[in-house]
């Protein structure tokens, strides 16, 4: 990476322009407008609660950042954490749909960068893409494929858009396009560490590297699991359903980057273990097995 080339400065809104990805944020706001629950007066059905990725880019030569909003999926299916950089499905096994505009953007970035966009410091199935921040790219607007147009029409979705009122293009109709990356010139200059993978990577090095590596520090799994459970109950407002503990472990701040996270998750998804660490009262928690909840002791 780090290739330099002659860059164009023309083009429309993130179309055939070069720039740096400054940030992204998962949010249920669309173009800065907060989601308002309610029912569609035409159908009587509840409004879809969408989840979006607000992408911020500094175009080459510009003095201010610009933002655009890309579709991610159903906001009710994910938890958003880490200042909006991470989403975790509320149900194990739930994945992002490839047809949404955010996955389309990420897939194009990965192809151009020849590397993955997901942050390996997180568990598989927990979505964090901080690796794209700081990368310098060529952005383009890609026309919809015939299959995409057919799919959207079958669902009654618009395949064109109109220019915004108050702009030179007001009232004009344009085909809907997908934002993609066609080149990645540079990745971020400082890559974020992936602590969850560090121990495994060290085992694949030379004998000299293995000898130089420090011995793995022994961890009291029971104590770490207890501390984690206390943190989760507090974060949940004093009560948490045991069925949600497995997912919540993945987004607990105290375990961020901790290679013992999988072991803690396995420990806390065993109801017998929860009973054992809460029964003496030292954690200040009570386990109600009938209701399937762990609560802060009164």
C-alpha positions as CSV (number, residue, x, y, z in Angstrom):
1,X,0.0,0.0,0.0
2,X,1.0,3.6,0.1
3,X,0.9,4.0,-3.7
4,X,0.8,7.5,-4.9
5,X,-0.8,8.5,-8.2
6,X,-2.2,11.5,-10.1
7,X,-5.7,12.1,-8.7
8,X,-8.7,13.8,-10.2
9,X,-10.3,16.5,-8.3
10,X,-13.6,16.7,-10.2
11,X,-16.7,14.6,-9.9
12,X,-20.0,14.9,-8.1
13,X,-20.9,14.0,-4.5
14,X,-18.3,11.2,-3.7
15,X,-18.3,10.3,-7.4
16,X,-14.9,9.8,-9.0
17,X,-13.2,11.6,-6.2
18,X,-10.3,10.7,-3.9
19,X,-10.4,11.2,-0.1
20,X,-9.8,9.8,3.3
21,X,-12.4,7.9,5.4
22,X,-12.4,10.0,8.6
23,X,-15.0,8.1,10.6
24,X,-18.2,6.0,10.5
25,X,-21.0,5.6,13.1
26,X,-23.8,3.2,13.4
27,X,-27.0,5.0,14.2
28,X,-30.8,4.8,13.6
29,X,-30.8,8.4,12.5
30,X,-31.2,9.0,8.7
31,X,-29.4,12.0,7.4
32,X,-29.4,13.5,10.9
33,X,-33.1,12.9,11.5
34,X,-34.0,10.7,14.5
35,X,-36.2,7.7,14.1
36,X,-39.8,8.4,15.3
37,X,-41.9,5.2,16.1
38,X,-45.3,5.1,14.6
39,X,-47.5,3.6,12.0
40,X,-47.6,4.2,8.3
41,X,-51.0,6.0,7.6
42,X,-51.2,4.2,4.2
43,X,-50.7,0.7,5.4
44,X,-51.3,0.9,9.1
45,X,-48.1,-1.1,9.7
46,X,-45.3,0.1,12.1
47,X,-42.6,2.1,10.5
48,X,-39.4,0.1,9.8
49,X,-36.7,0.9,12.4
50,X,-33.7,1.2,10.2
51,X,-30.0,1.0,11.2
52,X,-27.6,3.1,9.2
53,X,-23.9,3.8,8.9
54,X,-23.0,7.5,8.8
55,X,-19.8,7.6,6.7
56,X,-17.6,10.7,7.0
57,X,-15.0,11.5,4.3
58,X,-12.5,14.3,3.7
59,X,-12.2,14.7,0.0
60,X,-8.7,15.7,-1.3
61,X,-8.3,19.5,-1.3
62,X,-11.5,20.1,0.8
63,X,-11.4,22.1,4.0
64,X,-14.5,20.3,5.6
65,X,-15.7,16.8,5.9
66,X,-18.8,15.5,4.2
67,X,-21.1,12.7,5.3
68,X,-23.4,10.2,3.7
69,X,-25.8,7.6,5.1
70,X,-25.7,4.0,4.1
71,X,-28.2,1.3,5.0
72,X,-27.2,-1.5,7.4
73,X,-30.4,-3.3,8.3
74,X,-32.9,-3.6,11.1
75,X,-32.0,-1.5,14.2
76,X,-34.0,-3.8,16.4
77,X,-31.7,-6.7,15.5
78,X,-28.4,-5.2,16.8
79,X,-26.8,-3.6,19.8
80,X,-24.6,-0.5,19.0
81,X,-21.5,0.0,21.2
82,X,-18.0,1.5,21.2
83,X,-19.0,5.1,20.2
84,X,-21.0,3.7,17.4
85,X,-18.2,1.7,15.8
86,X,-19.5,-1.8,16.7
87,X,-22.7,-3.7,16.3
88,X,-23.7,-7.1,17.8
89,X,-26.7,-9.1,16.7
90,X,-29.1,-9.6,19.6
91,X,-29.6,-13.2,18.3
92,X,-26.6,-15.5,17.7
93,X,-26.1,-16.3,14.0
94,X,-27.9,-13.2,12.7
95,X,-25.8,-11.6,9.9
96,X,-25.7,-8.5,7.8
97,X,-27.6,-8.7,4.4
98,X,-25.2,-8.4,1.5
99,X,-27.9,-6.4,-0.5
100,X,-27.7,-3.4,1.9
101,X,-25.7,-0.4,0.8
102,X,-23.2,-0.6,3.8
103,X,-22.2,-4.2,3.1
104,X,-21.9,-3.3,-0.6
105,X,-19.6,-0.4,0.3
106,X,-17.5,-2.6,2.6
107,X,-17.2,-5.4,0.0
108,X,-15.9,-2.9,-2.6
109,X,-13.4,-1.6,0.0
110,X,-12.1,-5.1,0.8
111,X,-11.7,-5.9,-2.9
112,X,-9.8,-2.7,-3.6
113,X,-7.7,-3.0,-0.4
114,X,-7.1,-6.7,-0.8
115,X,-7.6,-7.1,2.9
116,X,-10.6,-7.6,5.3
117,X,-12.5,-4.7,6.7
118,X,-13.5,-6.4,10.0
119,X,-11.5,-5.7,13.1
120,X,-10.0,-9.1,14.2
121,X,-9.8,-7.9,17.8
122,X,-13.5,-8.7,18.1
123,X,-15.3,-12.1,18.2
124,X,-16.5,-13.4,14.9
125,X,-20.1,-12.2,14.4
126,X,-19.4,-8.9,16.2
127,X,-19.1,-6.3,13.5
128,X,-16.4,-3.6,13.9
129,X,-14.8,-1.9,10.9
130,X,-12.3,0.5,12.5
131,X,-9.7,-0.7,10.0
132,X,-11.2,1.4,7.2
133,X,-10.7,4.6,9.1
134,X,-7.8,6.6,7.8
135,X,-7.7,4.8,4.5
136,X,-7.3,7.0,1.4
137,X,-9.6,5.8,-1.4
138,X,-11.2,6.6,-4.8
139,X,-15.0,6.8,-4.4
140,X,-17.5,6.2,-7.2
141,X,-21.2,5.9,-7.7
142,X,-22.0,2.5,-9.1
143,X,-25.2,2.0,-11.2
144,X,-27.6,-0.7,-9.9
145,X,-27.4,-4.0,-11.6
146,X,-30.4,-5.4,-13.5
147,X,-30.9,-7.9,-10.7
148,X,-30.9,-5.1,-8.1
149,X,-33.4,-3.0,-10.1
150,X,-35.7,-6.0,-10.5
151,X,-35.5,-6.9,-6.8
152,X,-36.3,-3.3,-5.8
153,X,-39.2,-3.0,-8.2
154,X,-40.6,-6.3,-6.9
155,X,-40.7,-4.8,-3.4
156,X,-42.2,-1.6,-4.6
157,X,-39.1,0.4,-3.9
158,X,-38.0,3.4,-6.0
159,X,-35.1,3.0,-8.4
160,X,-34.7,6.7,-9.0
161,X,-34.4,9.8,-6.9
162,X,-35.2,13.4,-7.3
163,X,-32.9,16.4,-6.8
164,X,-33.4,18.2,-3.5
165,X,-35.4,21.3,-3.3
166,X,-33.2,24.4,-3.3
167,X,-30.4,22.9,-5.3
168,X,-29.7,23.3,-9.0
169,X,-30.9,19.7,-9.6
170,X,-34.3,20.3,-7.8
171,X,-37.0,18.3,-9.5
172,X,-34.6,16.4,-11.8
173,X,-34.7,12.6,-11.7
174,X,-31.6,10.5,-11.3
175,X,-31.0,6.7,-11.1
176,X,-30.2,5.4,-7.6
177,X,-26.6,4.3,-7.3
178,X,-24.4,2.5,-4.8
179,X,-21.4,4.2,-3.2
180,X,-18.3,2.0,-3.8
181,X,-14.5,2.2,-3.4
182,X,-12.7,1.4,-6.7
183,X,-9.1,2.0,-5.3
184,X,-7.5,2.1,-1.9
185,X,-4.3,4.1,-2.2
186,X,-3.2,3.9,1.5
187,X,-4.4,2.2,4.6
188,X,-4.3,4.0,8.0
189,X,-0.7,4.7,8.9
190,X,-1.1,3.1,12.4
191,X,-3.0,-0.2,12.4
192,X,-5.0,-1.0,15.5
193,X,-3.8,-4.1,17.5
194,X,-5.8,-7.2,17.5
195,X,-5.2,-8.6,21.0
196,X,-7.6,-11.5,20.7
197,X,-5.5,-12.9,17.9
198,X,-2.1,-12.0,19.3
199,X,-1.5,-15.3,21.2
200,X,-2.4,-17.4,18.2
201,X,-0.2,-15.5,15.9
202,X,2.8,-15.8,18.2
203,X,2.6,-19.6,18.0
204,X,3.2,-19.5,14.2
205,X,6.5,-17.5,14.4
206,X,10.1,-18.6,14.4
207,X,11.6,-20.4,17.4
208,X,13.5,-17.2,18.3
209,X,10.3,-15.2,18.3
210,X,8.6,-17.9,20.5
211,X,11.4,-17.7,23.0
212,X,11.2,-13.9,23.1
213,X,7.4,-13.9,23.7
214,X,6.4,-13.5,27.3
215,X,4.6,-16.4,29.0
216,X,0.9,-16.2,29.0
217,X,-0.4,-14.7,32.3
218,X,-2.7,-17.1,34.2
219,X,-6.2,-15.6,34.7
220,X,-8.7,-16.4,37.4
221,X,-11.6,-17.2,35.1
222,X,-14.1,-17.4,38.0
223,X,-13.2,-14.0,39.3
224,X,-13.1,-12.4,35.8
225,X,-16.5,-13.9,35.0
226,X,-17.9,-12.6,38.2
227,X,-16.6,-9.1,37.6
228,X,-18.0,-9.2,34.1
229,X,-21.4,-10.3,35.3
230,X,-21.5,-7.4,37.8
231,X,-20.7,-5.0,35.0
232,X,-23.4,-6.4,32.7
233,X,-26.1,-6.3,35.4
234,X,-25.2,-2.7,36.3
235,X,-25.2,-1.7,32.6
236,X,-28.6,-3.3,32.2
237,X,-30.1,-1.3,35.0
238,X,-29.9,-3.8,37.8
239,X,-31.4,-6.9,36.1
240,X,-30.4,-9.0,33.1
241,X,-32.0,-12.1,31.5
242,X,-29.7,-15.1,31.4
243,X,-30.7,-15.7,27.8
244,X,-29.0,-12.4,26.9
245,X,-25.8,-12.9,28.8
246,X,-24.0,-14.7,25.9
247,X,-24.4,-11.7,23.6
248,X,-23.8,-9.1,26.2
249,X,-20.4,-10.6,27.1
250,X,-19.3,-9.7,23.6
251,X,-19.9,-6.0,24.1
252,X,-18.9,-5.6,27.7
253,X,-16.3,-2.8,28.0
254,X,-14.3,-4.5,30.6
255,X,-13.5,-7.4,28.2
256,X,-12.7,-5.3,25.2
257,X,-9.5,-6.8,23.7
258,X,-9.3,-9.5,26.3
259,X,-8.3,-12.9,24.8
260,X,-10.2,-14.6,27.7
261,X,-13.6,-13.3,26.4
262,X,-14.6,-16.6,24.8
263,X,-13.9,-18.5,28.0
264,X,-15.9,-16.0,30.0
265,X,-18.8,-16.3,27.6
266,X,-18.8,-20.0,27.9
267,X,-18.6,-19.9,31.7
268,X,-21.5,-17.5,32.0
269,X,-23.8,-19.3,29.6
270,X,-23.7,-22.2,32.1
271,X,-26.5,-21.7,34.6
272,X,-24.8,-23.8,37.2
273,X,-21.8,-21.5,37.1
274,X,-24.0,-18.4,37.5
275,X,-25.6,-20.1,40.5
276,X,-22.2,-20.9,42.0
277,X,-20.7,-17.4,41.8
278,X,-23.8,-15.6,43.0
279,X,-25.0,-17.8,45.9
280,X,-22.6,-16.5,48.6
281,X,-23.6,-12.9,48.0
282,X,-20.0,-11.6,47.6
283,X,-20.8,-10.2,44.1
284,X,-23.9,-8.4,45.3
285,X,-26.0,-10.3,42.8
286,X,-29.0,-12.8,43.1
287,X,-29.8,-15.5,40.6
288,X,-33.6,-16.2,40.1
289,X,-33.6,-19.4,38.3
290,X,-37.4,-19.5,37.9
291,X,-37.5,-16.2,36.2
292,X,-34.2,-16.7,34.4
293,X,-32.7,-13.4,35.6
294,X,-29.7,-12.1,37.5
295,X,-30.5,-9.0,39.6
296,X,-28.5,-6.7,41.9
297,X,-29.2,-7.6,45.5
298,X,-31.4,-5.3,47.4
